């Protein structure tokens, strides 16, 4: 499939998805959402030998995603806005529910929907010039793509309230300080660093990573007894995989494992 607002390339088992709408600072409109949804559905169908990790970034040196397309949003009715929000939730949920890890390489502005998109990834690397904000209240709106849900789970409820209620922009350094991003790097080093981490991940047992991701998502903020039951179930499933046998055998034989995703 050809895309007008996206670029997809692969580095072995690592794929890089670049949102390419630089004339609008990569803002999310219906076309971007539709094309990203199609791309994620395509990647989800690939086996682990073809796709083991994904890096998400934006085109250019200024913006990751500058938010939702205000021009498109300004004319929506309430019913249309509900549909737009539901499409956004479906897209971001598809990133979160993808069986492979997704790293956001935030290369500039991550505002509104852009911040929400980054939050739907497994973790975030940011360039030194990156800026984060949920500025919807300055437009008479509120976050509608999961921002009121995911931000508090990453930085805590009180910080999330402050950022959401004020709409203020924070630097990459501040985002790192509060735990929103994992690493801050010079812009030129951002994408190579994210790809390198993704390649490290792709060298591990992919089924094990998929079940670990599933356990983390299912057990977050879950009552401890239920959470431990879920983790034990995910753990036990791996004993039926060839990768588990290969990994433990390779350890005992003091050699590198050859994981196949089976």
Buried (B, 14 or more C-beta within 10 A) or exposed (E): EEBEBBEBEEBBBBBBBBBBBEEBBBBBBEBBBBBBBEBBEEBEEBEBBEBBBBBBBBBBEBBBBBBBBBEBBEEEEEEEEEEBBEBBBEBBEBBBEBBBBBBBBBBBBBBBBBBBBBBBBBBBBBBEBBBBBBBBEEBEBEBBBBBBBBBBEBBEEEBBEEBBEEBBBBBBEBBBEBEBBBBBBEBEBBBEBBBBBBBEBBBBBBBBBBBBBBBEEBBEEEEEEEBEEBBEEBEEBBEEBEBBBBBEEBEEEEEEBEBBBE
